[in-house]
Each structure stands twice: as C-alpha cells, then as structure tokens.
Amino acid sequence: MSRIDELTDRIERLLLRHEELRRTNDLLAQQVTVITQERDSLRARLAAARGRIDALLDKLPLPATGAHPGMDADVDADDVDAADHGHPQPPDA
C-alpha cells in the first residue's frame, strides 16, 4: 500500500471518529440541558417547600419555656425515654 493510501485511510478513520465524537457530544449536551432544567425545577420546588414550612412554623405557638410541650420544666429532653417520645403514657386498663 502506498503512503498516500495509508494517509487516506487514516484520514477517513479520523473523520469517522470525529463524527462519532461530535454525535456523542451533542447527546451529552442535550442531557446536560435536561438535567440542568430538572435541577432548576427541584431547586424551585425546594424553595417553595421551605417557604411553606417557614409559614407553618410561624403559625406555631412559642412554648413558654425551653421545655417541650407536655413535659415538666425540670425534665431534660435527653432524659425522656425514646419509646414514649415525651408523651405521657395512657393509664393501664
């Protein structure tokens, strides 16, 4: 095979590879666009949810002391058994 034929083959392979890479790049660019839109949508939803949570928190009454509602003021929250979550137990029937 002559040197010209070898160069021609190599150039053709390079052109094919270039086209493959270009198509791959186009597909990746499309995916980036879709993912960016999804990210922006999720950020907007998160901001809206935070706004709703803040509005709900603003409606909650503030406790008179630092204690949890339903607990004696001298009981530390860490002393409460995790099973009852700070709620009084119902009387035994």
N, C-alpha and C positions, 0 to 999 in steps of 0.2 A: 504494500500500500504506500502510496506516495505521501510525502509530507503534507501536501495540500489536502488530500483526502482525510488524513488524520486530524488536521486542524478543522476541516469542515464538520467532521463527526463530533469533535469536541465542542465546537460552537453550537451545533444543533442540540447536543445534550445540555449545554449550559442554558440555552434558550428555553428548553422544556422545563428544566429545573427552576428557572426564573419565573415561568408562568405558574408552576405549582406553588411556589412560594408567594407569588402575588395573590393567587386564589386563597391560600391559607391565611394570608394577612388580611384580605378582605373579610373572610369569615370571622376571624378574631376581632376585627374592628367592629363588626356587627354585634358580636357577643358582648364586647365592652360597652357598646351603646345600650343594649338591652339591660345589662347588669347595672349600669350607671342609672338608668331610669328606675329600675327596681330599688336600688339603694336610696335614691331620692324620694321615692314613694314611701319606703319604710321609714325614712327619717321624718317625713311629714306625718305619717301615722303615729310615730313615737312622740313627736311634739304635741300632737292633738291629744294623745292618751295622757301625757304628762299634764297638759292643761286641764283635762277632766279630773285627774287625780288631785291636782292642786285645788281645783274648785271644790271637790268633795272634802278635802282636808280643811279648807277654810270654813266649811259648814259645821264641822265637828266642834262640840263644846270643848273648851280647855279644862283640864282637871284642876281642882282647887289646889292640889299639892302635886309633887312629883311622882306620887304613887299611882299605880294602875287602878282603874275603876274597879270597885268591888273588893279592894284589898285594904287591910288596915294600914295606916300610915307608917307604923313602926315595923312592918314586914318588908324586907328587901325582896325585890323581884327575883333575885337569884336564889332565894330560899324557898320559892314556891316549887312544888313537885311538878315536873314537866307533864305528867299524865293529866293533871287537872287544869293546866293552862291558866291558873289563877282564878278559876271559877269555883264557887262553893259547891261541895258535893251535896246531892239530894239526900234527904233523910232515908234511912233504911226502912223498907216496908215490912 
